[in-house]
Amino acid sequence: MEMLVMATHNSGKLREFRRVLEPLGFEVKAVRDVVPGITEPEETGTTFAENALLKAEYYAQKTGLPVLADDSGLVVDALDGGPGVYSARYAGMPSDDEANNRKLVQELTGVPEEKRTARYMCVLVLVVPGCEPVVCEGTCEGLIHDEPAGNGGFGYDPYFYVPAKGKTMAAMSLDEKNEISHRGKALRHMAKRLQELAALSV
């Protein structure tokens, strides 16, 4: 199981996955590179886990290959857990990071910093045809700031401040971000499971 198909078109996510998985001997391919023009499934789940499983099973069936899918997003306490599973399309479709961030900041107008607690959440699901799905999760705690900081990352990273690091996600190097991020944590859990599965298949 050396090749893994990633159920994403997000180049930022692909970079993060490759950074962790390729040194372990896994070739990470975007689904569009395996099946050009493939249609995307409708994300009808109400949780990150449901959407990740839906995507992984859909693309595994279409390609016949092992597929790794993630569903992740921002959960803000002052917004009753929003934007949650709607994080990528918070301001509507097509997905637009700038529009999503504008809406987020507007929704939090007047909310004091101590009540702007939030967390990034990530659920990873691996589907290998004929096997039970493997599920791994990760979270990262932070605060939502009004002003962006940093030029890296994507999504809500410029506004997601991590007190433990004293900077936003977008102000971190990729290695620093992977060390503490929700996706980095979930990926490390998944990497262990992948190595265990690879050992069993030898």
ZAPAMI-987160 format. One record per residue: residue number from 1; residue in one letter; x, y, z of N, C-alpha, C, O in turn. Coordinates in Angstrom, 1 decimal, decimal comma. Layout:
# ZAPAMI-987160
 seq type    n.x    n.y    n.z   ca.x   ca.y   ca.z    c.x    c.y    c.z    o.x    o.y    o.z
 NUM    A      X      Y      Z      X      Y      Z      X      Y      Z      X      Y      Z
...
# end
This chain:
# ZAPAMI-987160
 seq type    n.x    n.y    n.z   ca.x   ca.y   ca.z    c.x    c.y    c.z    o.x    o.y    o.z
   1    M    0,9   -1,2    0,0    0,0    0,0    0,0    0,9    1,2    0,0    0,9    2,0    0,9
   2    E    1,7    1,4   -1,1    2,6    2,5   -1,1    2,0    3,8   -1,7    2,4    4,9   -1,3
   3    M    1,0    3,6   -2,5    0,4    4,8   -3,1   -0,9    5,1   -2,3   -1,8    4,2   -2,1
   4    L   -1,1    6,4   -1,9   -2,3    6,8   -1,3   -3,0    7,9   -2,1   -2,3    8,9   -2,6
   5    V   -4,3    7,8   -2,4   -5,0    8,8   -3,1   -5,6    9,8   -2,0   -6,3    9,3   -1,1
   6    M   -5,3   11,0   -2,2   -5,9   12,0   -1,3   -7,2   12,6   -1,9   -7,2   13,1   -3,0
   7    A   -8,3   12,5   -1,1   -9,6   13,0   -1,5   -9,7   14,5   -1,3  -10,5   14,9   -0,5
   8    T   -8,8   15,2   -2,0   -8,9   16,7   -1,8   -8,3   17,4   -3,1   -7,5   16,8   -3,8
   9    H   -8,8   18,6   -3,3   -8,2   19,4   -4,4   -7,5   20,6   -3,8   -7,0   21,4   -4,5
  10    N   -7,4   20,6   -2,5   -6,7   21,7   -1,8   -5,2   21,5   -1,8   -4,7   20,6   -1,2
  11    S   -4,5   22,4   -2,5   -3,0   22,3   -2,6   -2,4   22,5   -1,2   -1,3   21,8   -1,0
  12    G   -2,9   23,3   -0,3   -2,3   23,5    1,0   -2,4   22,2    1,8   -1,4   21,8    2,4
  13    K   -3,5   21,5    1,8   -3,7   20,2    2,5   -2,7   19,2    1,9   -2,1   18,4    2,6
  14    L   -2,6   19,1    0,6   -1,7   18,2   -0,1   -0,3   18,4    0,4    0,4   17,4    0,6
  15    R    0,2   19,6    0,5    1,5   19,9    0,9    1,7   19,3    2,3    2,8   18,7    2,6
  16    E    0,7   19,5    3,2    0,9   19,1    4,6    0,9   17,5    4,7    1,7   17,0    5,4
  17    F    0,0   16,9    3,9    0,0   15,4    3,9    1,3   14,9    3,3    1,9   13,9    3,9
  18    R    1,8   15,4    2,2    3,0   14,9    1,7    4,2   15,1    2,6    5,1   14,2    2,7
  19    R    4,2   16,2    3,3    5,4   16,5    4,2    5,5   15,4    5,3    6,6   15,1    5,7
  20    V    4,4   14,9    5,7    4,4   13,8    6,8    4,5   12,4    6,2    5,2   11,6    6,8
  21    L    3,8   12,1    5,1    3,7   10,7    4,7    4,7   10,3    3,7    5,1    9,1    3,7
  22    E    5,2   11,2    2,9    6,2   10,8    1,9    7,5   10,3    2,5    8,1    9,3    2,0
  23    P    8,0   10,9    3,6    9,2   10,3    4,2    9,0    8,9    4,7   10,0    8,2    5,0
  24    L    7,8    8,5    4,9    7,5    7,1    5,4    7,4    6,1    4,2    7,2    5,0    4,5
  25    G    7,6    6,6    3,0    7,5    5,7    1,9    6,2    5,7    1,1    6,0    4,8    0,3
  26    F    5,3    6,6    1,4    4,0    6,6    0,8    4,0    7,7   -0,3    4,3    8,9    0,0
  27    E    3,5    7,3   -1,5    3,4    8,3   -2,6    1,9    8,9   -2,5    1,0    8,1   -2,6
  28    V    1,9   10,2   -2,3    0,6   10,8   -2,1    0,1   11,5   -3,4    0,8   12,4   -3,9
  29    K   -1,0   11,0   -3,9   -1,5   11,6   -5,2   -2,8   12,2   -4,9   -3,7   11,7   -4,2
  30    A   -3,0   13,4   -5,6   -4,4   14,0   -5,5   -5,3   13,2   -6,4   -4,9   12,6   -7,4
  31    V   -6,6   13,1   -6,0   -7,5   12,3   -6,7   -7,7   12,8   -8,2   -7,9   12,0   -9,1
  32    R   -7,5   14,1   -8,4   -7,6   14,6   -9,8   -6,5   14,1  -10,7   -6,6   14,1  -11,9
  33    D   -5,3   13,8  -10,1   -4,2   13,3  -10,9   -4,4   11,8  -11,2   -3,8   11,3  -12,1
  34    V   -5,2   11,1  -10,4   -5,5    9,7  -10,7   -6,7    9,5  -11,6   -6,6    8,7  -12,5
  35    V   -7,7   10,3  -11,4   -8,9   10,3  -12,3   -9,2   11,7  -12,7  -10,1   12,4  -12,0
  36    P   -8,6   12,2  -13,8   -8,9   13,6  -14,2  -10,4   13,8  -14,5  -11,0   13,0  -15,1
  37    G  -10,9   15,0  -14,0  -12,3   15,3  -14,2  -13,3   14,6  -13,4  -14,5   14,7  -13,6
  38    I  -12,9   13,8  -12,4  -13,8   13,1  -11,5  -14,7   14,0  -10,8  -14,3   15,1  -10,3
  39    T  -16,0   13,7  -10,7  -17,0   14,5  -10,0  -16,8   14,3   -8,5  -16,5   13,3   -8,1
  40    E  -17,1   15,4   -7,8  -17,0   15,3   -6,3  -18,3   14,9   -5,7  -19,4   15,2   -6,2
  41    P  -18,2   14,1   -4,6  -19,5   13,7   -3,9  -20,1   14,9   -3,2  -19,3   15,8   -2,8
  42    E  -21,3   14,9   -2,9  -22,0   15,9   -2,2  -21,7   15,6   -0,7  -22,0   14,5   -0,2
  43    E  -21,2   16,6    0,0  -20,9   16,4    1,5  -22,2   16,7    2,3  -22,5   17,8    2,7
  44    T  -22,9   15,6    2,5  -24,2   15,7    3,2  -24,1   15,4    4,7  -25,2   15,5    5,4
  45    G  -23,0   15,1    5,2  -22,8   14,7    6,6  -23,0   15,9    7,5  -22,8   17,0    7,1
  46    T  -23,4   15,6    8,7  -23,6   16,7    9,7  -22,4   16,7   10,7  -22,4   17,6   11,6
  47    T  -21,4   15,8   10,5  -20,2   15,9   11,4  -19,0   15,7   10,4  -19,1   15,3    9,3
  48    F  -17,8   16,1   11,0  -16,6   15,9   10,2  -16,4   14,4    9,9  -15,9   14,1    8,8
  49    A  -16,6   13,5   10,8  -16,4   12,1   10,6  -17,3   11,6    9,5  -16,8   10,8    8,6
  50    E  -18,6   12,0    9,4  -19,5   11,5    8,4  -19,0   12,0    7,0  -19,0   11,2    6,1
  51    N  -18,6   13,2    6,9  -18,1   13,7    5,6  -16,8   13,1    5,2  -16,7   12,8    4,0
  52    A  -15,9   12,9    6,1  -14,6   12,3    5,7  -14,9   10,8    5,2  -14,3   10,4    4,2
  53    L  -15,7   10,1    5,9  -16,0    8,7    5,5  -16,7    8,7    4,1  -16,4    7,8    3,3
  54    L  -17,7    9,6    4,0  -18,4    9,7    2,7  -17,4    9,9    1,5  -17,5    9,2    0,5
  55    K  -16,5   10,8    1,7  -15,5   11,1    0,6  -14,6    9,9    0,4  -14,3    9,6   -0,8
  56    A  -14,1    9,4    1,5  -13,1    8,3    1,3  -13,8    7,1    0,6  -13,1    6,5   -0,3
  57    E  -15,0    6,7    1,0  -15,7    5,6    0,4  -16,0    5,8   -1,1  -15,9    5,0   -1,9
  58    Y  -16,4    7,1   -1,4  -16,8    7,4   -2,7  -15,6    7,3   -3,7  -15,6    6,6   -4,7
  59    Y  -14,4    7,9   -3,3  -13,2    7,9   -4,2  -12,6    6,5   -4,2  -12,0    6,1   -5,2
  60    A  -12,7    5,7   -3,1  -12,1    4,4   -3,1  -12,9    3,5   -4,1  -12,4    2,7   -4,8
  61    Q  -14,2    3,7   -4,1  -15,1    2,9   -5,1  -14,8    3,3   -6,5  -14,7    2,5   -7,4
  62    K  -14,5    4,6   -6,7  -14,3    5,1   -8,1  -12,9    4,7   -8,6  -12,7    4,5   -9,8
  63    T  -11,9    4,6   -7,7  -10,5    4,4   -8,1  -10,1    2,9   -7,9   -9,2    2,5   -8,6
  64    G  -10,7    2,2   -6,9  -10,2    0,9   -6,5   -8,9    0,9   -5,8   -8,3   -0,1   -5,6
  65    L   -8,5    2,1   -5,3   -7,3    2,3   -4,6   -7,5    2,8   -3,1   -8,6    3,2   -2,8
  66    P   -6,5    2,6   -2,3   -6,6    3,2   -0,9   -6,8    4,7   -1,0   -6,0    5,4   -1,7
  67    V   -7,7    5,2   -0,3   -8,0    6,6   -0,3   -8,0    7,2    1,2   -8,6    6,6    2,1
  68    L   -7,3    8,3    1,3   -7,3    9,0    2,6   -8,1   10,3    2,4   -7,7   11,2    1,6
  69    A   -9,1   10,5    3,2   -9,9   11,7    3,1   -9,9   12,4    4,5   -9,9   11,8    5,5
  70    D  -10,0   13,7    4,5  -10,1   14,4    5,7  -11,3   15,4    5,6  -11,7   15,8    4,5
  71    D  -11,9   15,6    6,7  -12,9   16,7    6,8  -12,5   17,5    8,1  -12,3   16,9    9,2
  72    S  -12,3   18,7    7,9  -11,8   19,5    9,0  -12,4   20,9    8,9  -13,0   21,3    7,9
  73    G  -12,3   21,6   10,0  -12,9   23,0   10,0  -12,7   23,6   11,4  -12,0   23,1   12,3
  74    L  -13,3   24,8   11,4  -13,1   25,7   12,6  -14,4   25,6   13,4  -15,5   25,8   12,9
  75    V  -14,2   25,4   14,7  -15,3   25,4   15,7  -15,2   26,5   16,7  -14,2   26,5   17,5
  76    V  -16,1   27,5   16,6  -16,0   28,7   17,5  -17,0   28,6   18,6  -18,2   28,5   18,2
  77    D  -16,6   28,7   19,8  -17,6   28,5   20,9  -18,6   29,6   20,9  -19,8   29,3   21,2
  78    A  -18,2   30,9   20,6  -19,2   32,0   20,7  -20,2   31,9   19,5  -21,2   32,6   19,5
  79    L  -19,9   31,1   18,5  -20,8   30,9   17,4  -21,6   29,5   17,5  -22,0   29,0   16,5
  80    D  -21,7   29,0   18,7  -22,3   27,7   19,0  -21,8   26,6   18,1  -22,5   25,7   17,6
  81    G  -20,4   26,6   18,0  -19,8   25,5   17,2  -19,6   25,8   15,7  -19,0   25,0   15,0
  82    G  -20,1   26,9   15,3  -20,0   27,3   13,9  -18,6   27,8   13,6  -17,9   28,2   14,5
  83    P  -18,2   27,9   12,3  -18,8   27,4   11,1  -18,9   25,8   11,0  -19,6   25,3   10,2
  84    G  -18,0   25,1   11,8  -18,1   23,7   11,8  -17,9   23,0   10,4  -17,0   23,4    9,7
  85    V  -18,8   22,1   10,1  -18,7   21,4    8,8  -18,9   22,3    7,6  -18,7   21,9    6,5
  86    Y  -19,4   23,5    7,8  -19,6   24,5    6,8  -18,4   25,5    6,6  -18,5   26,5    5,9
  87    S  -17,3   25,1    7,3  -16,1   26,1    7,3  -15,7   26,5    5,9  -15,4   27,7    5,7
  88    A  -15,6   25,6    5,0  -15,0   25,9    3,7  -16,0   26,8    2,8  -15,6   27,5    2,0
  89    R  -17,3   26,6    3,2  -18,3   27,4    2,4  -19,1   28,3    3,3  -20,3   28,5    3,1
  90    Y  -18,5   28,8    4,3  -19,2   29,6    5,4  -19,9   30,8    4,7  -21,0   31,2    5,1
  91    A  -19,2   31,5    3,8  -19,7   32,7    3,1  -20,5   32,3    1,8  -20,8   33,2    1,1
  92    G  -20,7   31,0    1,6  -21,4   30,6    0,4  -20,4   30,0   -0,6  -19,2   29,9   -0,4
  93    M  -20,9   29,6   -1,7  -20,1   28,9   -2,8  -20,0   29,9   -3,9  -20,8   30,7   -4,2
  94    P  -18,8   29,8   -4,7  -17,7   28,9   -4,5  -16,9   29,3   -3,2  -17,0   30,4   -2,7
  95    S  -16,2   28,3   -2,7  -15,4   28,5   -1,5  -14,4   29,7   -1,7  -13,7   29,7   -2,7
  96    D  -14,4   30,6   -0,7  -13,5   31,8   -0,8  -13,0   32,1    0,6  -13,7   32,5    1,5
  97    D  -11,7   31,9    0,8  -11,1   32,1    2,1  -11,3   33,6    2,6  -11,6   33,8    3,8
  98    E  -11,1   34,5    1,7  -11,2   35,9    2,2  -12,6   36,2    2,6  -12,9   36,9    3,6
  99    A  -13,6   35,8    1,8  -15,0   36,0    2,2  -15,4   35,3    3,5  -16,1   35,8    4,3
 100    N  -14,9   34,1    3,7  -15,1   33,3    4,9  -14,6   34,1    6,1  -15,2   34,1    7,2
 101    N  -13,4   34,6    6,0  -12,7   35,3    7,1  -13,4   36,6    7,4  -13,6   37,0    8,6
 102    R  -13,9   37,3    6,4  -14,7   38,5    6,6  -15,9   38,2    7,4  -16,3   38,9    8,3
 103    K  -16,6   37,2    7,0  -17,9   36,8    7,7  -17,6   36,4    9,1  -18,3   36,8   10,1
 104    L  -16,5   35,7    9,3  -16,1   35,2   10,7  -15,9   36,4   11,6  -16,4   36,5   12,7
 105    V  -15,1   37,4   11,1  -14,8   38,6   11,9  -16,0   39,4   12,2  -16,2   39,9   13,3
 106    Q  -16,9   39,5   11,2  -18,2   40,2   11,4  -19,0   39,6   12,5  -19,6   40,2   13,3
 107    E  -19,1   38,3   12,4  -20,0   37,5   13,3  -19,5   37,7   14,8  -20,3   37,5   15,7
 108    L  -18,2   37,9   14,9  -17,6   38,0   16,3  -17,5   39,5   16,8  -16,8   39,7   17,8
 109    T  -18,0   40,4   16,0  -18,0   41,8   16,4  -18,6   42,0   17,8  -19,7   41,5   18,1
 110    G  -17,8   42,6   18,7  -18,3   42,9   20,0  -18,0   41,8   21,0  -18,2   41,9   22,2
 111    V  -17,5   40,6   20,5  -17,2   39,5   21,4  -15,8   39,7   22,0  -14,8   39,8   21,2
 112    P  -15,6   39,8   23,3  -14,3   40,0   23,9  -13,4   38,9   23,7  -13,8   37,7   23,4
 113    E  -12,1   39,2   23,7  -11,1   38,2   23,3  -11,2   36,9   24,1  -11,0   35,8   23,6
 114    E  -11,4   37,0   25,4  -11,5   35,8   26,3  -12,6   34,9   25,9  -12,6   33,7   26,3
 115    K  -13,6   35,4   25,2  -14,7   34,5   24,7  -14,6   34,1   23,3  -15,6   33,6   22,7
 116    R  -13,5   34,4   22,7  -13,3   34,0   21,2  -12,5   32,7   21,1  -11,8   32,5   20,2
 117    T  -12,7   31,8   22,1  -12,1   30,5   22,1  -12,6   29,7   20,9  -13,8   29,7   20,6
 118    A  -11,7   29,0   20,3  -12,0   28,2   19,1  -11,0   27,0   19,0  -10,0   27,0   19,6
 119    R  -11,4   26,1   18,1  -10,5   25,0   17,9  -10,6   24,5   16,4  -11,7   24,5   15,9
 120    Y   -9,5   24,2   15,9   -9,5   23,5   14,6   -9,7   22,0   14,9   -9,1   21,5   15,8
 121    M  -10,5   21,4   14,1  -10,8   19,9   14,3  -10,6   19,2   12,9  -10,9   19,8   11,9
 122    C  -10,0   18,1   13,0   -9,7   17,3   11,8  -10,0   15,8   12,0   -9,6   15,2   13,0
 123    V  -10,8   15,2   11,1  -11,0   13,8   11,1  -10,5   13,2    9,8  -10,9   13,6    8,8
 124    L   -9,6   12,2   10,0   -9,0   11,5    8,8   -9,6   10,1    8,7   -9,7    9,4    9,7
 125    V  -10,0    9,7    7,5  -10,5    8,4    7,3   -9,8    7,7    6,1   -9,7    8,3    5,1
 126    L   -9,2    6,6    6,4   -8,6    5,8    5,4   -9,5    4,6    5,0  -10,0    3,9    5,8
 127    V   -9,8    4,5    3,7  -10,6    3,4    3,2   -9,7    2,6    2,2   -9,3    3,2    1,1
 128    V   -9,5    1,4    2,5   -8,8    0,4    1,6   -9,9   -0,5    1,2  -10,5   -1,2    2,0
 129    P  -10,1   -0,6   -0,1  -11,2   -1,5   -0,6  -11,1   -2,9    0,0  -10,1   -3,6    0,0
 130    G  -12,2   -3,3    0,6  -12,3   -4,7    1,2  -12,0   -4,7    2,7  -12,0   -5,7    3,3
 131    C  -11,6   -3,5    3,2  -11,2   -3,5    4,6  -12,1   -2,5    5,4  -12,8   -1,6    4,8
 132    E  -12,1   -2,6    6,7  -12,8   -1,6    7,6  -12,1   -0,3    7,5  -10,9   -0,2    7,5
 133    P  -12,9    0,8    7,5  -12,3    2,2    7,6  -11,4    2,4    8,8  -11,7    1,9    9,9
 134    V  -10,4    3,2    8,7   -9,5    3,6    9,8   -9,8    5,1   10,0   -9,7    5,9    9,1
 135    V  -10,1    5,4   11,3  -10,4    6,8   11,6   -9,5    7,4   12,7   -9,2    6,7   13,7
 136    C   -8,9    8,6   12,4   -8,0    9,3   13,3   -8,5   10,7   13,4   -8,9   11,3   12,5
 137    E   -8,3   11,3   14,6   -8,7   12,7   14,9   -7,6   13,5   15,5   -6,7   13,0   16,1
 138    G   -7,8   14,8   15,3   -6,8   15,8   16,0   -7,5   17,1   16,2   -8,4   17,5   15,4
 139    T   -7,1   17,8   17,2   -7,6   19,2   17,5   -6,5   20,1   17,8   -5,4   19,7   18,2
 140    C   -6,8   21,4   17,7   -5,8   22,4   18,1   -6,6   23,6   18,6   -7,5   24,2   17,9
 141    E   -6,3   24,0   19,8   -7,0   25,1   20,5   -6,4   26,5   20,2   -5,2   26,6   20,0
 142    G   -7,3   27,5   20,1   -6,8   28,8   19,8   -7,8   29,9   20,1   -8,9   29,6   20,7
 143    L   -7,5   31,1   19,6   -8,4   32,3   19,7   -8,6   32,9   18,4   -7,6   32,9   17,5
 144    I   -9,7   33,5   18,1   -9,9   34,2   16,8   -9,6   35,7   17,0  -10,2   36,4   17,8
 145    H   -8,6   36,2   16,2   -8,3   37,6   16,3   -9,0   38,4   15,2   -9,4   37,8   14,2
 146    D   -9,1   39,7   15,4   -9,8   40,6   14,4   -8,9   40,9   13,2   -9,4   41,1   12,1
 147    E   -7,6   40,9   13,4   -6,7   41,3   12,4   -5,8   40,1   12,0   -5,4   39,3   12,8
 148    P   -5,6   39,9   10,6   -4,8   38,8   10,2   -3,3   39,1   10,5   -2,9   40,2   10,6
 149    A   -2,6   38,0   10,6   -1,1   38,0   10,8   -0,5   36,8   10,2   -0,9   35,7   10,4
 150    G    0,6   37,0    9,4    1,3   35,9    8,8    0,9   35,7    7,3   -0,2   36,1    6,9
 151    N    1,8   35,2    6,6    1,6   35,0    5,1    1,5   33,6    4,7    1,4   33,3    3,5
 152    G    1,6   32,6    5,7    1,5   31,2    5,3    0,2   30,6    5,5   -0,8   31,4    5,8
 153    G    0,1   29,3    5,4   -1,2   28,6    5,7   -2,3   28,9    4,7   -2,0   29,4    3,6
 154    F   -3,5   28,6    5,1   -4,6   28,9    4,2   -5,9   28,9    5,1   -5,8   28,7    6,3
 155    G   -7,0   29,1    4,5   -8,3   29,1    5,3   -8,3   30,2    6,3   -8,0   31,4    6,0
 156    Y   -8,6   29,8    7,6   -8,7   30,8    8,7   -7,4   31,0    9,4   -7,3   31,7   10,4
 157    D   -6,3   30,4    8,9   -5,0   30,5    9,6   -4,5   31,9   10,0   -4,0   32,0   11,1
 158    P   -4,7   32,9    9,1   -4,2   34,3    9,5   -4,9   34,8   10,7   -4,4   35,7   11,4
 159    Y   -6,1   34,3   11,1   -6,9   34,8   12,2   -6,9   33,9   13,4   -7,4   34,2   14,5
 160    F   -6,4   32,7   13,2   -6,4   31,7   14,3   -5,1   31,8   15,1   -4,0   31,4   14,7
 161    Y   -5,2   32,4   16,3   -4,1   32,7   17,1   -3,9   31,5   18,1   -4,8   31,1   18,8
 162    V   -2,7   31,0   18,2   -2,4   29,9   19,1   -1,6   30,5   20,3   -0,4   30,7   20,2
 163    P   -2,2   30,7   21,5   -1,5   31,2   22,6   -0,2   30,5   23,0    0,7   31,2   23,4
 164    A   -0,2   29,2   22,9    1,0   28,4   23,3    2,2   28,8   22,4    3,3   28,6   22,9
 165    K    1,9   29,3   21,2    3,0   29,6   20,3    3,2   31,2   20,2    4,3   31,6   19,7
 166    G    2,2   31,9   20,7    2,3   33,4   20,6    2,2   33,9   19,2    2,7   35,0   18,9
 167    K    1,6   33,2   18,3    1,4   33,6   16,9    0,2   32,9   16,3   -0,3   32,0   16,8
 168    T   -0,1   33,4   15,1   -1,2   32,8   14,3   -0,7   31,6   13,6    0,6   31,4   13,4
 169    M   -1,6   30,7   13,1   -1,1   29,6   12,3   -0,4   30,0   11,0    0,5   29,4   10,6
 170    A   -0,9   31,2   10,5   -0,3   31,7    9,2    1,1   32,2    9,4    1,8   32,4    8,4
 171    A    1,5   32,5   10,7    2,8   33,0   11,0    3,8   31,9   11,3    5,0   32,2   11,6
 172    M    3,4   30,7   11,2    4,3   29,6   11,5    4,9   29,0   10,2    4,3   29,0    9,2
 173    S    6,0   28,3   10,4    6,6   27,6    9,3    5,7   26,3    9,1    5,0   26,0   10,0
 174    L    5,9   25,6    8,0    5,1   24,4    7,8    5,4   23,4    8,8    4,5   22,7    9,3
 175    D    6,7   23,2    9,2    7,0   22,2   10,2    6,5   22,6   11,5    6,0   21,7   12,3
 176    E    6,5   23,9   11,9    6,0   24,3   13,2    4,5   24,1   13,2    3,9   23,7   14,2
 177    K    3,8   24,4   12,1    2,4   24,2   12,0    2,0   22,7   12,2    1,1   22,4   12,9
 178    N    2,7   21,9   11,4    2,4   20,4   11,5    2,6   19,9   12,9    1,9   18,9   13,2
 179    E    3,5   20,5   13,6    3,8   20,0   15,0    2,6   20,1   15,9    2,3   19,3   16,8
 180    I    1,8   21,2   15,7    0,7   21,5   16,7   -0,7   21,5   16,1   -1,6   21,6   16,8
 181    S   -0,7   21,4   14,8   -2,0   21,6   14,1   -2,9   20,4   14,3   -2,4   19,3   14,5
 182    H   -4,2   20,6   14,1   -5,2   19,5   14,2   -4,9   18,5   13,1   -5,0   17,3   13,4
 183    R   -4,5   18,9   11,9   -4,3   18,0   10,8   -3,0   17,2   11,1   -2,8   16,1   10,8
 184    G   -2,0   18,0   11,6   -0,7   17,3   11,9   -0,8   16,2   12,9   -0,2   15,2   12,8
 185    K   -1,6   16,5   14,0   -1,9   15,5   15,0   -2,6   14,3   14,4   -2,2   13,1   14,7
 186    A   -3,7   14,5   13,7   -4,4   13,4   13,1   -3,5   12,6   12,1   -3,6   11,4   12,0
 187    L   -2,7   13,3   11,4   -1,8   12,7   10,4   -0,8   11,8   11,1   -0,5   10,7   10,6
 188    R   -0,2   12,2   12,2    0,7   11,4   12,9    0,1   10,1   13,4    0,7    9,0   13,4
 189    H   -1,2   10,2   13,9   -1,9    9,0   14,3   -2,1    8,1   13,1   -1,9    6,9   13,2
 190    M   -2,5    8,7   12,0   -2,8    7,9   10,8   -1,5    7,3   10,3   -1,5    6,2    9,8
 191    A   -0,4    8,0   10,3    0,9    7,5    9,8    1,3    6,2   10,6    1,8    5,3   10,0
 192    K    1,0    6,2   11,9    1,3    5,0   12,7    0,4    3,8   12,2    0,9    2,7   12,1
 193    R   -0,8    4,1   12,0   -1,8    3,1   11,5   -1,4    2,6   10,1   -1,4    1,4    9,8
 194    L   -0,9    3,5    9,3   -0,5    3,1    7,9    0,7    2,2    8,0    0,8    1,2    7,2
 195    Q    1,7    2,5    8,8    2,9    1,7    9,0    2,5    0,3    9,5    3,1   -0,7    9,1
 196    E    1,5    0,2   10,4    1,1   -1,0   11,0    0,4   -1,9    9,9    0,7   -3,1    9,7
 197    L   -0,4   -1,2    9,0   -1,1   -1,9    7,9   -0,1   -2,4    6,9   -0,2   -3,5    6,4
 198    A    0,9   -1,5    6,6    1,9   -1,9    5,6    2,7   -3,1    6,1    3,0   -4,0    5,3
 199    A    3,0   -3,2    7,4    3,8   -4,3    7,9    3,0   -5,6    7,9    3,5   -6,6    7,6
 200    L    1,7   -5,5    8,1    0,8   -6,7    8,0    0,7   -7,2    6,6    0,5   -8,4    6,4
 201    S    0,8   -6,3    5,6    0,6   -6,8    4,2    1,9   -7,3    3,6    1,9   -7,9    2,5
 202    V    3,0   -7,2    4,3    4,3   -7,8    3,8    4,3   -9,3    3,8    5,3   -9,9    3,4
# end
